[in-house]
Amino acid sequence: MSSLSHLKVLDLTSHLSGPYCAMILADHGADVVKIENPKGGDAARQIPPFQNGESAPFMLWNRNKRSVVLDLKDSSDHGRLLEMARVADVMIENFKPGTAERLGIHYQAMAKLNPALIYCSISGFGQTGPYAARGGFDLIACGMSGLMSINGPPEGPPYRIPVPVTDLCGGMNGAIGILTALAAREQTGKGQHVDTSLYESGIALGVYEAANVFASGEVPERLGQAHRGNAPYQLFPTSDGYITVGAAQDNFWERACRILGCEELLDDSRFQSTPDRVANNKQLVPALEKYFKRKTTGELCAAFDAAGIPAGPVMNHVEVYEDPQTIARNMVTEVRHTTVGAMKAIGVPVKLSDTPGSVRSGAPLLGEHTDEVIAEWVMPSKE
């Protein structure tokens, strides 16, 4: 049994934020039907690299779904979608605001058709406000939400964040909103509109920056490897690689200095407390670096671990997927794809003790399940 196996979900999304939201629900058992246009389907199907002609990124975040091809500009196919919406629990779209209205599938229309429907919209900037009509990609949201301004070295330009954080968090926030709305429906029997955006997801991630701005009114500076409220709390080079260390607490700081052999820093007035170390981090880091470079990453990780100080090696993604903790937590799993065959996938990151999620099926081929889903979801018309 899976937690959401009782739910029918219509996924009208493309690219990453919406499909990722729907994937979360699918991983926990929901019957997610991906509605795609007949002219190539989701644009993410064209993102390289490819395996046997299939997009590896698309397959990664569209597992556990079924694909139905419908041309929403065709009256017959539009009617089929409406019939499916009548029996759906959840409908997810990430169109540019205004598109759903033009297609006649906006929230107000769907709520009249199915008052219990949870309708989730994920967009660049939300359904209201002066920017609502704008399209929005992760790149734009990262720049406008402040995230890009704090990424990169202190000197030089802002850096693009290589991980699509607002896409992913937009999808997560969509899933949170859907689950919250479903909980409310248990009490009221009514559905509602879930409205979230990449922009708001990016703003919500700037918790330390918000605290600084609200407290001081000043623009947060770009710190590079440093942390706004803790020190030492960053990456350091070792003799054979890099290590991350969180030794800001005074007891951790004392133990770290003894492990590194720099006990003289314990008497330095600039580094007596966490606020002192944060204020003088530009002097602290070079004072510590020479000691880190005297030992290997493995030696330091073992010593810090034994002392109870949070630390870890900086691993590349091949190392990540081979790490024993990754394997033990089932964060690499295998699934079968219709064309590719057996393939690896990222596992389900949230573990439930009684109703666990799972990766059960590979991403669908375009329109692979059209006939079977229509037969299951749409009542045959009476002649």
N, C-alpha and C positions, 0 to 999 in steps of 0.2 A: 504494500500500500504506500502511495505517495501523498504528501500533504494536499496537493492541488489537483489530484486526479479527477475530481468532480467538476472541474471548470472547463468551459469551452472558450477559447480565446481566438479572436480574429486579429491577425497581425498584418496591417496594411503598410508597414514601414519599410524603409530601405536604408542603405549605408550602414551605420553602426549604432547610433544611440537607441533607436527604436527596436531594431533586431536584438540588441543586447538585452533590453528590457524584457522582450518576449522570451528570449532564451532563458532568463532567470526563472520565469514562470514554467517554461517547458521542462527545465531541469528538475523541477519539483512536481512533475507529473501532469501539468495542465495539457489538454489537447490543443496545441497551438497550430492553427492553420494559417499559413503565410499566403496572402493574396498577392499575386504578381501579374503585371501586365504581359500580354503576349509578345511584345516587342523586346525580348531580352530579359524581362523580369527585373529584379533588384539590380541596380547599377553596381553593387558590390561584387556581383558575379564576374566582373571584368577586372578586379584588382589582382595583380600578380603577387606572389608566384603561383604557378598552376601545377596541379597533379592530375595527370591523365586528362588535361583540358579543363579541369575544374579549379576554381579559385580557392586557394588554401585559406586565405582570410575569411571568405564567405562561409566556407565549410565550418570554420572554427566557431563562429558565433550564430550559426543557424541550425545547429544540431537539434535533435529531438522535435523537429517540426515537420509538418506536411505542407506541400506546395500545391496551390490551386491557381490556375490561370484564368483570369477574368478581365475582360475589357470593360472598364467602368463607364466608357462612353457609349457602349452598346446597350440598348434598352433591355435585352434579354439577360445579359450578364449582370447588369445593374440590378435587375429584379432578383437574380439569384443571390447577390450579396445582401440585399434587404431581407430575403428569407433567412439567410444565415444569421443576420444580425438579430432577428426575432428570437432565436434560441441561444444566442451567445451570452456569456457572462461578462466578457471583457472585450473591448475593441481598442486597438492601439494604432495611432497614426502619427507620423512625423512629417506631414506635408508642410510646406510654407503656408502660414496662416492665410486663409482665403480660398485655398485650393479645395478643401473639404466642402466648403459652402458651394463652390461652383459645381462640384460633383454630386451635390445633394446628399452628402453623407456626414454632415457636421453634427455636433452634439445635439442641438435642439431637435433636428429631424430624427436622429436615432433614439433619443429619449422618448419621443412620442410613439415610436414604433415599439420600443422595449423599455418601459420605465425602470426596470431593474438593472439595466446595462451600466457597467462601469466603463466610461469612455476616457481614454488617456491620450492627451496631446503632448508631444515632445517637440519643441521648436527651438529656433535659435535664441529668441528673446522673450517668449511667452505670448499669450493670446491678447494681451492688452498692453497699453503704454505706447510711447512715441516710436519705438523701434519694432513694434509687433509685426509689421508688414515686411520687414527685412528677412532675407534668407540668412542662415547662420551656420557656419561650419565650426568645428572644434578650434581651428587656428584662430578664427575671428574672436570666438568667445574667450579663449585664453588671453588674447591681447587686450580685450576690452574689460575683462573681469579683474585685471590687475595681476594675474598669475605670471604672465610673461615678463612684467616689469621687475619682478623680484628674482627671476631665473637668470643665472649666468654669473660671471665674475664681477667683483665690485666695479672695476674699470671696464669700459667698453659697452657695447650695445646689449639690450635685452636678448635673451635666447628663447627660441622656440622650444617648447616642452615636447620631447620626442614621444611621450606616451599621450594618447588622446584622452586626457583626463576629464574634460567636460563632456565628451561623448559618452564615456563610460559612466561617469557619475550622473549624467542626465538620464541614462538608462536605469541606473540603480535607483535614482530618486523617483523615476516613473514607476518602477516595481514597488517601491515603498508606498507611494501614493495609491497604487492599485490595491495592494493588500490592506492598507488602512481603510480605503473606501469599501472593500469587501467586508471588513469587520463592522463598519457602520451599517452596511446593508443588512447584516444579521439582526440588527436592532430595529431598523426602519422599514426594511423591505424595498427601499428605493435605491437606485443607482445614482451616480453623480459624475461630474466632469473633473478629471484630474489634469491639471495644467502645470507643466514644469518646463524648464528650458536649460540649454547649455550655459547661457549667461548667468542665470541664477545659481546653477550648480558650481560654476567657477567662483562666484562671489562667496558662496557658502564655504568653500575650501580655505578662504583666506582668514582663518580664525586668529592667528597670531598678528597678522597685519591689521585686522579690524581692531583688536585690542589696543595696538599701538596708536592707531589713528584716533580712535574714540577717546583714548586717555590723553593724548598730547596734541592732536591735530596736525602732526607732522607726517610727511610722506615717508613711508618705510624705505630705508636704503637697501640696495642689493648687497647681500652679504657673502655671496659665493658659497663656500662650504660651511660657513658659520651658522649658528642658530640664534634666534632673537632673544631667547630667554635662558639658555643653558650653555655652559662651557666647562670643560671640553665636551663637545657633542658634535662630532663631525668625522670626516674621512681623513686618515693619515697614511702616507706612504710607508711601507716597510722595506726590508731588504729584498723581498721578492714579489711584492704586489701592493695591495692596499687593504686597510682594515677600517671598519667603522667602530667608534667607541662612544658610549654614553656614560661619561664619568663626571657628571656635573654635581651630583650630590656630594656633600663634604666628605662623607665616609668613603664613597667611591673614589673621590679625588685623592684622598690620602693613600688608599690601597694602590691606585694606579701609579702614583709617584714611586712607591716602593717597588712595584713590579718593574717599572721602567728604569729604576736606578737614578732617579732625579729628585731625591729627598730634599735637596736644597731649595726646591721651589715651594716646599711647604712653609718655609719661613719668609717667603717673598711677600711683602705687604700688598702687592698688586693682585695676588691670587688667593687671598685668604678665604673668601666666600664666593658663592655662585654669582651674586651681583658684581663682585670685584672682577671675577674671571670674565664675565660677559663684557664688562666695560673695557677690559684690557686684553681682549681676545687676540688682537693683532700682534701683541707682544707674546702672548701665551703660546700660540701655535708654533712659531719658529723655535721657541724655547723647548718645546716638546718634540718637534719633528726629528731632531738628530738622535734622540733616544729610540724612537720608533724604528728608525732605519737601521738600527744595530741588530734587530732580530727579524725572523721570518714571520709571515702572517700566521702560520700554524702555531709557532711557539707563543706568540702573543695571545692568540685566541684561546689556547689551552690555559695560559696563566690567568687571563681575565675571567674566563669561565670558572676556574677553580676559586677565584676570589669573589665570585658572585657579581661581577661587573658586566653589564650588557655590552657585548661586542660581537663582531662577525666579519668574515671575509667579504670583500667585494667580488661577487661571482658574475661571470657572463652567463648567458641564457642556456648554453649547452651544459654548463656546470649546475645550474639551477635545476634543470630537468633530470639530472642524474643524481642529485643530492639525496641521501638516505631519508632526510626529513620530508622532502617532496614526495618520495615514493611511499613512505609510511602513511602520509596523509592522503594518499590516492589523488594527488594533484596532477598526475599524468595517467591517463587512462587510454584504453583502446576501444575503437568503435568501427563498425563496418559501414562503408559508403557504397551505394549502388554501383558506381563507376570505378572508384579508386580501390575498393576492397578494404582490408584492414588498415586503419590509420590511427595515429595518436591524436589525442585531444587534451586540452586542459580539463582537470577535474572540477567537481563542484566545491566551491570554497566554504559553503555553510553546511555544517554537519548537524543533522537532526537525529536524535537517538532512536526514535520510534518510527518515523516516516521519512527516511533519508531520500534526498534527491539522487539522481543518477544520469549518466550519459547512456541512453538506450539505443539511439539511432543516429546515423550520420545525417548531414544536411540533405535536404531533398533536391532532386533534379527539378528543373523548371517544369511545373505542371505535373509532376510525377503522380500526384494523388488527386487530381481533379475529379475523376469519375467516382472514386470511392468516397470522397468527402461530400460531394453533392448528393450522393445516394444516402449517406448517413444523416446529413444536416438538413437537407431541403425536403419538405414533404411533397410527395408527388401530387401534381395538379389533378383535380377531379374533372373528368370530361363531362 
